Every structure is written in structure tokens, then in C-alpha cells.
Amino acid sequence: MRIQTAIEAKLGALQPQFLQVENQSHRHNVPPGAESHFKVIVVSRQFNEKTLLARHRMVNQILADELSTAVHALALHAMTPDEWSDKNEASAEIAESPPCLGGSVAENAARKK
């Protein structure tokens, strides 16, 4: 099973009103076809009355296997339905994931000089 598919299936446990799992591995220094860097937007009523830290912990617990093996980076946006509605009404966009600073071995060596 693909990592992205597994993430989508497991996050179904949150009964999301909206779920987007984007494989952003191609933006990083990884082999073609890699599934190691993801951006997740998940909107769930289960996040109501929970702090952002608690929401992230919920998601991290659900994805514990993937985070301990194949997934190197997870840009996570966990929102309540009201927060999601407010963002859409204000036409606010979800922040872009930061650029990869890992680089290749050659780039890292050049930076150290």
C-alpha cells in the first residue's frame, strides 16, 4: 500500500469533513517516486475544544507507524469546522510548506566552506 493511501485511510478515523494529503516529496532531495514528505490538511469535529498541540498529538498517534518509518516530514494543518469555515470565508490560504534545506551531499559540503 502506498504511504499516501495509508495516511488517508488512517485519518478517516477522525471522520474528517475535509481531508487533503499531498505528497511533497518531489520538492526534496529524495529518489523519484519517494513518499517521505507530506502536507496534510484535516478538518474534524473531533478537534473541537482541543488545543493545536492536542490535535497534532492525535494525528501523530494515528500515524505513529508511518512517522516512525517512511515519513520524514509532515506539515500538518488540523482545524475545527469553524476554523476551516473562517479561513474559507476570509479567502485565507493554507501556508505553504517550507522549502527543503537538506540539499544534496555536494550542496551541504559547499555550504560549509
Buried (B, 14 or more C-beta within 10 A) or exposed (E): EEBBEBBBEBBEEBEBBEBEBEBBBEEBBBEEEBBBBBBBBBBBEBBEEBEEEEBBEBBEEBBEEBBEEBBBBBBBBBBBBEBBEEBEEEEEEEEEBEEBEEEEEEEEEEEEE
